[in-house]
C-alpha cells in the first residue's frame, strides 16, 4: 500500500489542528478506509432522535455533520485534484453553513447519507492512489491559503477525525 506522509512544512495555522489528528505512520489510505468504517458503525448504532439532536441552539445535528463530511470530501478532493494536476488557479472558499442549511439532512434517511459519504470516500481513495509523490507535492492556493496536494489529502482524514471526535464528545458523552 502506498505510503503518504503529512507535509513537513507549509502548513497554514488553520490546518494545523486538523493535521494533528493524522497518524504519523503514512498509512493514510488505510486510515481513510478505517475511519469511514468507524463512522458508519457509529451512525448506524444511533436512534433517529440522536441523529437529529443539537447540543445547543444553532449547532448542527449528527446528520448535518455527516452530510458536511461528504460535502467537504468533494471540495477537498476537487482542490487536491486541481493542485495534483498542476493547476495554479486560486480556488475559492465556500460557506459550510450555507451548504448545511441547504442540504436538508433531517429529511434524508441515514442510509442515503451514509451511501453518499461512502461513495465520496471511495472516489477519494481511488484518486489519492493515483497520485505520484511529485503530484502530492504540487502546490496551489485555495481560499487565499497556499497549500499542497499532500496537505489536502491528509486534511481529508484530519477533518473527518475532528468531526468524529466532536460527535463523541458533544453529542454522545
ROTIGU-784141 format. One record per residue (C-alpha): y, x, z. Coordinates in nm, 4 decimals. Each point is the difference from the previous one (the first is absolute). Layout:
BEGIN
+----------+----------+----------+
!        v !        u !        w !
+----------+----------+----------+
!        Y !        X !        Z !
...
+----------+----------+----------+
//
This chain:
BEGIN
+----------+----------+----------+
!        v !        u !        w !
+----------+----------+----------+
!   0.0000 !   0.0000 !   0.0000 !
!   0.3494 !   0.1189 !  -0.0898 !
!   0.1999 !   0.1590 !   0.2817 !
!   0.3610 !  -0.1168 !   0.0224 !
!   0.2052 !   0.1573 !   0.2751 !
!   0.3358 !  -0.1197 !   0.1247 !
!   0.3091 !   0.1733 !  -0.1376 !
!   0.1040 !   0.2997 !   0.2092 !
!   0.3709 !  -0.0352 !  -0.0777 !
!   0.2465 !  -0.2401 !  -0.1551 !
!  -0.0651 !  -0.2940 !   0.2316 !
!   0.3092 !  -0.2175 !   0.0536 !
!   0.0403 !  -0.1049 !   0.3634 !
!  -0.0677 !  -0.3675 !  -0.0874 !
!  -0.3546 !   0.0943 !  -0.1062 !
!  -0.0856 !   0.2310 !   0.2920 !
!  -0.1329 !  -0.2691 !   0.2401 !
!  -0.2254 !  -0.1372 !  -0.2730 !
!  -0.1346 !   0.3404 !  -0.1008 !
!  -0.0683 !   0.0753 !   0.3669 !
!  -0.2681 !  -0.2745 !  -0.0264 !
!  -0.1837 !   0.1823 !  -0.2806 !
!  -0.2958 !   0.2148 !   0.1113 !
!   0.0280 !   0.3727 !  -0.0724 !
!  -0.3452 !   0.0329 !  -0.1585 !
!   0.1026 !  -0.0786 !  -0.3605 !
!  -0.2567 !  -0.2801 !  -0.0303 !
!   0.2677 !  -0.2454 !  -0.1090 !
!  -0.2200 !  -0.1992 !  -0.2389 !
!  -0.2636 !  -0.0557 !   0.2688 !
!   0.2675 !  -0.0976 !   0.2520 !
!   0.1571 !  -0.2487 !  -0.2436 !
!  -0.3385 !  -0.1655 !  -0.0453 !
!  -0.0839 !   0.0056 !   0.3715 !
!   0.3306 !  -0.1521 !   0.1128 !
!  -0.0444 !  -0.2802 !  -0.2520 !
!  -0.3461 !  -0.0772 !   0.1415 !
!   0.1456 !   0.0095 !   0.3533 !
!   0.2832 !  -0.2344 !  -0.1006 !
!  -0.2287 !  -0.2484 !  -0.1745 !
!  -0.2330 !  -0.0169 !   0.3001 !
!   0.2873 !  -0.0412 !   0.2451 !
!   0.1722 !  -0.2711 !  -0.2032 !
!  -0.3234 !  -0.1944 !  -0.0510 !
!  -0.0591 !   0.0026 !   0.3763 !
!   0.3255 !  -0.1856 !   0.0688 !
!   0.0659 !  -0.3719 !   0.0156 !
!   0.2480 !  -0.1650 !  -0.2356 !
!   0.2243 !  -0.0539 !   0.3034 !
!  -0.0007 !   0.3721 !   0.0771 !
!   0.0553 !   0.0912 !  -0.3670 !
!   0.3158 !  -0.2162 !  -0.0017 !
!   0.1258 !   0.1102 !   0.3458 !
!   0.3446 !   0.1627 !   0.0392 !
!   0.0476 !   0.2053 !   0.3157 !
!   0.3774 !  -0.0614 !  -0.0180 !
!   0.2470 !  -0.2043 !  -0.2031 !
!   0.0612 !   0.1522 !  -0.3413 !
!  -0.3109 !   0.2187 !   0.0125 !
!  -0.2656 !  -0.0138 !  -0.2676 !
!  -0.3402 !  -0.1591 !   0.0506 !
!  -0.3209 !   0.1964 !  -0.0465 !
!  -0.0433 !  -0.1755 !  -0.3358 !
!   0.3526 !   0.1129 !  -0.0923 !
!  -0.0911 !   0.3572 !   0.0911 !
!  -0.3155 !  -0.0117 !  -0.2121 !
!   0.1957 !  -0.1216 !  -0.3024 !
!   0.2664 !   0.2632 !   0.0745 !
!  -0.2731 !   0.2646 !  -0.0154 !
!  -0.1014 !  -0.1230 !  -0.3464 !
!   0.3596 !  -0.0120 !  -0.1203 !
!   0.0762 !   0.3477 !   0.1303 !
!  -0.3255 !   0.1329 !  -0.1418 !
!   0.1170 !  -0.1004 !  -0.3465 !
!   0.3528 !   0.1359 !   0.0488 !
!  -0.1201 !   0.3305 !   0.1466 !
!  -0.2608 !   0.0472 !  -0.2718 !
!   0.2465 !  -0.0893 !  -0.2751 !
!   0.2304 !   0.2697 !   0.1323 !
!  -0.2923 !   0.2438 !   0.0287 !
!  -0.1033 !  -0.0769 !  -0.3588 !
!   0.3511 !   0.0600 !  -0.1314 !
!   0.0300 !   0.3302 !   0.1870 !
!  -0.3581 !   0.1059 !  -0.0662 !
!   0.0611 !  -0.0489 !  -0.3714 !
!   0.3150 !   0.2134 !   0.0146 !
!   0.2637 !  -0.2737 !  -0.0086 !
!   0.3202 !   0.1131 !   0.1730 !
!   0.1749 !  -0.3396 !  -0.0141 !
!   0.1677 !  -0.0954 !   0.3281 !
!  -0.2115 !  -0.2989 !   0.1048 !
!   0.1643 !  -0.2882 !   0.1877 !
!  -0.0774 !  -0.1159 !   0.3501 !
!  -0.1130 !  -0.3506 !   0.0891 !
!   0.0566 !  -0.2442 !   0.2832 !
!  -0.3320 !  -0.0564 !   0.1754 !
!   0.1434 !  -0.2952 !   0.1936 !
!   0.0837 !  -0.1829 !  -0.3232 !
!  -0.3514 !   0.0736 !  -0.1254 !
!  -0.1539 !  -0.1443 !   0.3191 !
!   0.2247 !  -0.3075 !  -0.0062 !
!  -0.1075 !  -0.0771 !  -0.3560 !
!  -0.3710 !   0.0816 !   0.0346 !
!  -0.0742 !  -0.3161 !   0.2036 !
!  -0.2908 !   0.1673 !   0.1786 !
!  -0.0499 !  -0.2921 !   0.2384 !
!  -0.0862 !  -0.2214 !  -0.2973 !
!  -0.2725 !   0.2353 !  -0.1222 !
!  -0.3566 !   0.0303 !   0.1164 !
!  -0.0969 !   0.3148 !   0.1828 !
!  -0.2655 !   0.0785 !  -0.2605 !
!   0.2596 !  -0.0255 !  -0.2784 !
!   0.2284 !   0.2432 !   0.1833 !
!  -0.2855 !   0.2412 !   0.0735 !
!  -0.1219 !  -0.0184 !  -0.3593 !
!   0.3460 !   0.1010 !  -0.1195 !
!   0.0164 !   0.2886 !   0.2484 !
!  -0.3473 !   0.1187 !  -0.0995 !
!   0.0858 !  -0.0087 !  -0.3705 !
!   0.3224 !   0.1904 !   0.0563 !
!  -0.1858 !   0.2641 !   0.2044 !
!  -0.2720 !   0.0358 !  -0.2646 !
!   0.2688 !   0.0683 !  -0.2599 !
!   0.1705 !   0.2506 !   0.2302 !
!  -0.3163 !   0.1960 !   0.0710 !
!  -0.0916 !   0.0062 !  -0.3688 !
!   0.3465 !   0.1221 !  -0.0947 !
!   0.0227 !   0.2602 !   0.2760 !
!  -0.3392 !   0.1415 !  -0.1064 !
!   0.1441 !   0.0586 !  -0.3467 !
!   0.2819 !   0.2215 !   0.1243 !
!  -0.0149 !   0.3764 !  -0.0368 !
!   0.1475 !   0.2329 !   0.2620 !
!   0.2918 !   0.0576 !  -0.2364 !
!   0.0608 !  -0.3747 !  -0.0398 !
!  -0.0156 !  -0.0493 !   0.3781 !
!   0.2784 !   0.2537 !   0.0380 !
!   0.2258 !  -0.1583 !  -0.2641 !
!   0.3287 !  -0.1111 !   0.1504 !
!   0.2441 !  -0.2811 !  -0.0581 !
!   0.2401 !  -0.2254 !   0.1840 !
!  -0.0514 !  -0.3484 !   0.1424 !
!   0.2623 !  -0.1976 !   0.1872 !
!   0.2137 !   0.3134 !   0.0153 !
!  -0.2702 !   0.2140 !   0.1642 !
!  -0.1422 !   0.3065 !  -0.1743 !
!  -0.3784 !  -0.0464 !   0.0154 !
!  -0.3214 !   0.1386 !  -0.1399 !
!  -0.2980 !  -0.1885 !  -0.1300 !
!  -0.2033 !   0.1722 !   0.2772 !
!   0.2339 !  -0.1392 !   0.2643 !
!  -0.0282 !  -0.3518 !  -0.1417 !
!  -0.3796 !  -0.0114 !  -0.0152 !
!  -0.0174 !   0.1228 !   0.3595 !
!   0.2718 !  -0.2459 !   0.0992 !
!  -0.2258 !  -0.2772 !  -0.1283 !
!  -0.2479 !   0.0731 !   0.2792 !
!   0.2672 !   0.0711 !   0.2646 !
!   0.1790 !  -0.3264 !  -0.0735 !
!  -0.3253 !  -0.1973 !   0.0211 !
!  -0.0961 !   0.1695 !   0.3293 !
!   0.3481 !  -0.0710 !   0.1406 !
!  -0.0338 !  -0.3725 !  -0.0661 !
!  -0.3569 !  -0.0148 !   0.1271 !
!   0.1204 !   0.1559 !   0.3267 !
!   0.2836 !  -0.2533 !   0.0182 !
!  -0.2527 !  -0.2828 !  -0.0398 !
!  -0.2203 !   0.1395 !   0.2756 !
!   0.2844 !   0.0804 !   0.2410 !
!   0.2365 !  -0.2940 !  -0.0495 !
!  -0.2200 !  -0.2841 !  -0.1212 !
!  -0.3381 !   0.0603 !   0.1606 !
!   0.0750 !   0.1848 !   0.3265 !
+----------+----------+----------+
//
